[in-house]
Amino acid sequence: MKKRTSEHFEILRHSGYLLLARLFARLASLPFLLYASATLGASLFGVFAFTLATIDMLSALGDFGLSRYGARTLVREAENRSRTAGIILALQLVASVILTAVALVILVALRPEPVRRDVLLLGLAAAFVSSFIFTTDTIFTAFKRFGASAFFAVAGRLVYLAAGFAALRLGYSVVAVTAAFLLGMVVESVLRMAFATLRLTSFSFRSSRAQMVAFARGTVPFAVGAIATMVYFRADTLIMEALRGDTDVGIYNAAYSFFSFFVWAPIVLSRTLLPGLTRRFAEEPEAAERINWFWYRLVGIAGVPVAFVVTMTAGPLFRLLMPTAYGNSVIALQILIWSIPPLVMVTVGFNALVVTDRERRATVTTVVTALVIVVMDFILIHFFGVKGAAAAMVIATTAWLVQVHWLLRRFILAAGHGLKGAFLLPVGGGLLMAGAALLASPLGLWLSLAAGLVIYIGVAAGSMLIGRESRPEEAVD
């Protein structure tokens, strides 16, 4: 018992570092992005948002799954860590150089206007620098240096935000803001490389071509999942740029900045639960199943009121913080935020599949979801603009949840863990919450909001208590 408590404490401690770093990044970046959108205007902010999305996509392609596969290899082959670290760095650099060169050729061929050209050139440099960040993050994970990883990420973000705020205050435009982003990444990568080299491991480049090829092949399943996930998150911005232009990209990404603040929660939850669930599944498969089911239901229940609160407060919040030109951002956020309830359930369900060695099947769901969102983006953005992009995200996330739930029911969850148990309370409670808020709407926004939340919390608490009493075998210890 004492050993298990110590293991859980270690997991929570490591997750706490990641949680605090992501929380800081979101809390600090949100006001900066809002200030940048208001200062630059929708069109130039659209250029900046498009560049950030491009950096994310190129970074995901350049990582090629090396972060996850490399961390696992470093742990399993402790005696060859310097050689493995060298392979990881070499492959990251090669992939980044190739992608940067291809993107540069495309950029030259397209001949964009000077401002867009300069911003994208800085973005390509940032995508290249990300290879050092990915490499060191892999090493930090293998050596359990989560605190160091979080510290350097925060340091880089502080440099970026300080330089970005200064540039905007001094009257500089989007090129200077993008340069500030690049500066933050450079500082973070230099600090990470210095720490990794001096404190953790050396980089040996004495590997054979066969070893490099074998290592690259091993990353393929991880790469497919990582790239598909990035397509899911960022395809809307790239497609909107092609179909609608900078202004709509800026308006949409003002809403997306709020939405992305909530996305870190399922990501951190995934990292928090995975180590403990992996160990529990190896020791007690039935107990692991009950815990998976408990968290799967709980995050679905918790996601609905979050989406409800954001939907209710989006209008007043944007009127308070944003210029009137961003009026369409309100409806986009009100639609986007309903991706959160299914997304948190997908995260926990995906974890359960990985824990039980079904990561390939889980990856297939991610690829299908990426295809769904690309198709829906092209259709809905064409007809409905920013509202269509937001709707495409909700549709694709729901499709992802359907796939994951089907796999859970087929391979993991016992009889009785079906649609009714997972979705009756969030959907039914959500409808009652909306009804209560509507009835209380003449009393004002905050009272109607409180009325809806009280009803939902009461229904959720009552349902959970009744379920625990009627099915004591599913109680989580």
Secondary structure, 3 states (H helix, E strand, C coil): CHHHHHHHHHHHHHHHHHHHHHHHHHHHHHHHHHHHHHHHHHHHHHHHHHHHHHHHHHHHHHHCCHHHHHHHHHHHCHHHHHHHHHHHHHHHHHHHHHHHHHHHHHHHHHCCCHHHHHHHHHHHHHHHHHHHHHHHHHHHHHCCCHHHHHHHHHHHHHHHHHHHHHHHHCCCCHHHHHHHHHHHHHHHHHHHHHHHHHHHCCCCCCCCHHHHHHHHHHCHHHHHHHHHHHHHHHHHHHHHHHHCCHHHHHHHHHHHHHHHHHHHHHHHHHHHHHHHHHHHHHHCHHHHHHHHHHHHHHHHHHHHHHHHHHHHHHHHHHHHHCCHHHHHHHHHHHHHHHHHHHHHHHHHHHHHHHHCCCHHHHHHHHHHHHHHHHHHHHHHHHHHCHHHHHHHHHHHHHHHHHHHHHHHHHHCCCCCCCHHHHHHHHHHHHHHHHHHHHHCHHHCHHHHHHHHHHHHHHHHHHHHHHHHHHCHHHCCC
